[in-house]
Amino acid sequence: MANPLKVVIAGCSGRMGHALLESVFADAELVLHGALDRAGDNPSLGRDAGEQFGKVSAVKVTADIAAALKDADVLVDFTRPEASMQYLQACQTAKVAMVIGTTGFSAEQKLAIEVASKNIPIVFAPNMSVGVTLLINLVEQAAKVLSEAYDIEVVEMHHRHKVDAPSGTALRLGEAAAYGLGQDLKDCAIYAREGVTGEREAGKIGFATLRGGDVVGDHTVVFAGIGERVELTHKASSRATFAVGALRAAKFLANKQSGLFDMQDVLSLKRS
């Protein structure tokens, strides 16, 4: 990359925003171009984005989206769906690429992202971890091989502040398992069990959600057969893994004009 990629970080005072800023400062191929945060009574606004790391970045935290995007190359967004929709519109106006790691989107909002990708390049993935991206591929392959002789359950745990359930990553793992079975997740997912539920139906994919403490993100896909059980697990101990993956996605978008991509594309793992 001849010149450093000019990156704007959204939600820079949040947990993921902090990890993203730290990773940008550590990468010689990237330069912090803008730092966005929510408007209102926010102590971060007006401060140097590098202050919390003992750096002078000359980039002030702002709520002015248009100003932050001016002459930028890519916006990285791990915020909330409502904020992401604002950033999406602004990126289209400014012709700036976008990496979206936000989860909890409605079907309508996902459609808006798909439509926007005809105008700007977007990497949209519920989990930017390289390990989770590999796990998705492994789950699909396991489902194909083990088939309906094995019951599939997706178990996830996150910190107490997470607002959506199941996690976007859990749903993506469920989609991969369903694809491996030749099904659509919407036709075979079980999201809740309570009371007398009857025997488990073959071909269904169950989800269990746990919330508590400061868990960054644990995901396990269980394939339970007769006499044996196969478990595929990923545990994140630091948000740095998501930040590194997201910035790898940002580099992937350099020189692309439009298109909707995910981490399978970024890591060249896309099924043919």
N, C-alpha and C positions, 0 to 999 in steps of 0.2 A: 504494500500500500504506500504510494508515493507521499501523500500528505496524511497526517492524522485525521481520523474520522471525527467529525464534530458532533458530539453527543449531548442530547438534552435528557435530563433525568426528571421524571415526574414523581411527586410524592417524596421529595428528597429528605424530609424529616422523619419518615417512617422507618420501620425496621428494614424493609427491602431497599428503600431509598438510600439508607446509610450504607448497606452492603454494596449497592451499585456504585455509589460515589467512590468508595474505597477502592473498588476494582478498576474504575476508570483512571483514578490517579496512579494506579500501579501498572497501567498498560501504556507503553510508549506508542502504540498504534492508535491510541484514542486521545482526544482532548475534550475536557468538559466545556461545552459551549453555552449551556443553560441549565438552570436548576429551578424547577417549579414546585410550588406547594399551595395548599389551600388558602383562599383569601380569608379576611376577617381578623379576629384577634389571635394572630399567630406570631409568636416570638421569633420564629425563624426568618420571617420576611425581612429583607434588607441586609441580612448578614452574609458574609462571605461563605460560600458553600464549602470551602475547605477548612473553615475555622475549627470544626469539631475534630479534625485530623491534624491540627497544628500547621496547616498549610495556608498560603495566600493564593487563591485561585483566580482572583479578579472577576469571579462570577458571583453576582449577588442573587440570593434566593428571591424569587418573585412569583406573583400570582398572575402576571401578564403573559398569557400563553403566546399571543402573536409576537410579542417582543422577544421572548425566549427562543422561538422557532425561526426567527429571521436569520437566513443564511446557514441554518443548521443542516446536518445530513440525516440524522435519525433521532427519534424520540423513543425512550424506553419507559414503559408504563406498567407498574404493578400497583394499581390503586384500587378504586371501586368502579363498578360498571357505569354509574352515572358520570363520574369524572372522565372515565375512558371515552365515553361518547363525545364529550366536549373536545378532548384531545384529538380524537379521530377526525372530527370536522375541521379543526384547526390545521391538522397535518395535511388534509386534502387541499385546503386553501393555500398553504405555504409550500406544497409539493415536497413534503418531508416524509421519509420512510418511517415506519413505526414497528416497534417490537412490543407485543401485548402479552403480558403474563398475568393480567387480571383474570379472576374467575368469578362465577356467579352470574354470567350473562343470560338474559332471556333469549328465546328463539328469535325474537324481533331484533334484538341487539346484535346477535351473531350474524343475522342477515345483513345488517348495516355494515358490519366489518367486511363481509364478503363483497358487498357492492363497492365499498371504498377501495378495495384491493384492485379494482379495475382502473383506478386513477393513481394509486401509490403502491409501492411494495410493502407488504406486511408479513411479519412472522407472528403467528397467533398460536400459542400453545399454553395449556393449563399448567405445565411444569417445564421449566427450562433446563433442568438437570440432565447432564449427559447420561448419568446412570439410569434415571427414570426413562429416558428415551430408549435406551437399550432394553430396559425391563418391558416396555410396551411390546417390542418385537418378540421378546421371549415368551410373553403371555400369549400372544397370538399363535406362535408356533406350538406351544404346549397345548392350547385348546384344540388345534387341528389334530395333533397326535393322540391326545387322551380322549377327545371327543365326548359324547354324552354319557360314557360309562363313568365319568368323574363329575361330581358336583362341584360347582365353582362358587366361591365366596370371596368378596373383596372387603378387606378390613383396613380401615385407615384411622389414624389418630393425629390430631393437631392441637395447637395451643388454645387456651380458653378464649382468645380474642377473635378467632376465625368465625366469620358470619355465615358462610354457606356450607351446606352439607347435603349429600356427600361432597367431598372435595372434587375440584375439577380434575385432578389427577386420578382419583378413584373412578370417576365416570369414564375417563379416557381409557383406563385399564379395562373397565367393563366392556367398552366398545371394542377393544382389541380382542378380548375373549369371545365376545359375541361374533365378531367377524371370523375368528378361527373356527367357530361352530357353524358358520354359514347363516347366521341370524342377524337381526337388527336389535340392538340393546333395548329399544323401547318396547319390543314385543316379549322380552324375557326377563326384564329386571324386577327384582323384589327389593323394595327400599325399607320396608318395615315389617316386623313380626310382633304380634302381641296376642295373648290368649290362646285359645285352641285353634291352631292354624291348619291342622291336618298334616298328612305326610308331605314331604318335600317333593315337588314335581321335577321330573327329569328335564334337563335342558334349561332350567332357570338359573339366573345369576343373582346371588344375594349380596347385599351391601350391609356393612356394620360400621357405624360412625362413633368414634370416641373423641372427647374433647377434655382438655385439662392441662394445667401448668403451662410450661413454655416449650412444649414439644414442637420442633420445627416442622416435621412431617414424616410419618411412618406409613408405609403402604405394603400390604401383603396380599397376594392372590393365592388362595388355597384351592387345590384340585384334590378333592377327597374321593378316593375310590374304595373298593372293597379290599381290605387288607393292606392298603398303603395310602399315603398322603404326600403330595408334592406341594411345597410352598415356595413361592418366589417373592422375595422381600427386598425392599429398599428403605433405608433409614437415613434421613438427612440430619446431620448434627450441626450444620451451619448454613446460614442463608448465602454464604459465599458461593456455594455450589450452583445456586440458581443465578446469581449475579454473573458468574463466569460464563455460564451457558447463554444467558441473555445477551451478553456483549459479543459472544461468538456469533449469535444470530444477527446482531447489529452489523458486524463485519460482512456476514453473508449477503446482506442487502445492498452493500456498496455497489454502485453502478447498475442496479436493477431499476427498471422503470415502473413496473407494476407487478401484481401477482400476489396470491395468498399462499403462504408457506407455513410449515410447522417444523418442529425440531427434527423430524425424520428427514426433511429436505436438507436442513442445515448440516446434519451428520451423514448425509448420503445413505440413509437406511430405508428410503422409500421403497415399498414393495412394487414390483413391476406389474 
